[in-house]
Amino acid sequence: MFASASSPAAPDPWSDEVEPAGFPPPRTGPGVDGPAGPRKPRRFRPGGGGPSVYNPDEEFDDGPEEDEEEIEPVEINKRLALTIAGFALLLGVGLVLGAQTSGPGHRLPFSLVVFGVQLLFVLAWTMATRPPALLAVAGAATLTAVAVDTVAVRAGQPGLSRLLYAAAAGLVVAVIAQTVRRADRRQLTDSFGTTALVVAGVLGVATLIPLSRIPAGTQTITTALTATALALAVARATDAVLAWPRLAPQVPRGAAGVVLGAMLGTLAGGVLGSFLVGFTPTSGALIGLATAATAVLADLAVGYAEAGRLMAGEPPTLWIARHMQGPLGGIALAAPVAYLICVLFL
């Protein structure tokens, strides 16, 4: 026996009851609990260059996740919605009655009605979109309206080709007017789409004049504009009563009004088609569906555009121009649709 040998009574240094000095307890694995309970993951502090001191009371999660900020829906002004509905009806009735006065030797009264709607369109859209050189753009668009109306009345054969040339010339004049000042030239690229949209709206309303010169054009105008005005009015009036479901929190419109307006516009077109000479309920419903759906979607797009401008931080425009913009845009887009349907299918 050597003197350095341990006695039998000494504890076993590798037993489970006593841990070797200077060594941490053996790991039991993520799925096995140790003597002190389930182990928790260690936290690493950023920027320290290494792990922090382990604290079993610390949680791995940083805490409850922050709730996403909820956007409150824009309040719907019921009186305003009903007022816009009435304005849409007045537009439709005025254009329909004006179309009834149009004839081979009496085109001037209807042209004056169309020109009045074009002036309202230029006023509303230039005030709402505020392109650079606003007065110059509004003046160029007004001159474009005079030019396309004159061409539509005095042309030997009704058509859109000469109207397109006149509108293109008006667009060039409007763009040139925006290059006079240096501040306007800097924004010319961004404002070109807005200027083109104003000129296109003027051209769209002007298509009612050559449409009235086609044999079935007056009946088409009656059917299309009745369906369009009714669809716009019903959509707005429904928003005043039940704006559900909301299409977007920032837009004070509901899907029920859009769908109901398009459906009743189609129904009105089918009913008028059964009474008008040369039309059938099917052809009337086709015109009503195309024009009513186009008008309510254009009106809805105007609401989205206005909400986008407000979210971008732009100051709100003149309220009367902002709210006239939707019905005027719907009619300006529905008029060429009615012309194409009459020429291609009737």
Disulfide bonds with the S-S distance in Angstrom:
none
